[in-house]
Amino acid sequence: MQPDQYLVLGLFLVAISIPAIISAWSDGQAPRVGAVVAVAGLAVLLYGNLQAPGGYRLADIPEAIYGVIAQVIR
């Protein structure tokens, strides 16, 4: 996989963990699954950032997301 794909996968995992964490807290339970998914997403995101030459800046993220979407559509 390319670093852009790792970055987008990590962002996706973090994004889907947020509703799980909020749902668990609102039910009065510990957000175990959401926390594990968030940590995994952050690890994948960090790995992708370390694999990219020079890392990513905040302005590079939309271009990486659109590039991965274009790869999936092709």
C-alpha positions in Angstrom: 0.0 0.0 0.0 1.0 3.6 -0.6 1.4 6.1 2.2 -1.7 8.0 1.0 -3.7 4.8 1.4 -2.5 4.3 4.9 -3.3 7.9 5.8 -6.8 7.7 4.4 -7.4 4.3 6.1 -6.3 5.8 9.4 -8.5 8.8 9.0 -11.4 6.6 8.2 -10.9 4.4 11.2 -10.6 7.4 13.5 -13.7 8.9 12.0 -15.8 5.8 12.5 -14.6 5.3 16.1 -15.9 8.7 17.2 -19.6 7.7 17.0 -18.9 4.4 18.7 -17.2 6.2 21.6 -20.0 8.7 22.0 -22.6 5.9 21.8 -20.9 3.9 24.5 -20.6 7.0 26.8 -24.2 7.9 26.3 -25.2 4.3 27.3 -23.0 4.5 30.4 -20.6 1.9 29.2 -16.9 1.9 28.7 -16.0 2.8 25.1 -13.7 -0.2 24.6 -14.3 -1.1 21.0 -14.3 2.6 19.9 -11.1 3.2 21.8 -9.4 0.2 20.2 -10.5 1.3 16.7 -9.3 4.8 17.4 -5.9 3.6 18.6 -5.6 1.3 15.5 -6.6 4.2 13.3 -4.0 6.5 14.8 -1.3 3.9 14.5 -2.1 3.4 10.8 -2.2 7.1 10.3 1.1 7.6 12.0 2.6 4.7 9.9 1.4 6.3 6.7 2.8 9.7 7.8 6.2 8.1 8.6 6.3 6.3 5.2 5.7 9.4 3.2 8.8 11.3 2.2 8.8 14.4 4.3 5.6 13.4 6.0 2.2 15.2 5.4 1.2 18.7 6.1 -2.4 19.6 6.9 -2.8 21.0 3.4 -1.8 17.7 1.8 -4.6 15.7 3.4 -7.4 16.6 1.0 -5.2 15.8 -2.0 -4.3 12.4 -0.5 -8.0 11.6 0.1 -9.1 12.6 -3.4 -6.2 10.6 -4.9 -7.2 7.4 -3.0 -10.8 7.9 -4.0 -9.7 8.2 -7.6 -7.6 5.0 -7.3 -10.6 3.1 -5.9 -12.9 4.4 -8.7 -10.5 3.4 -11.5 
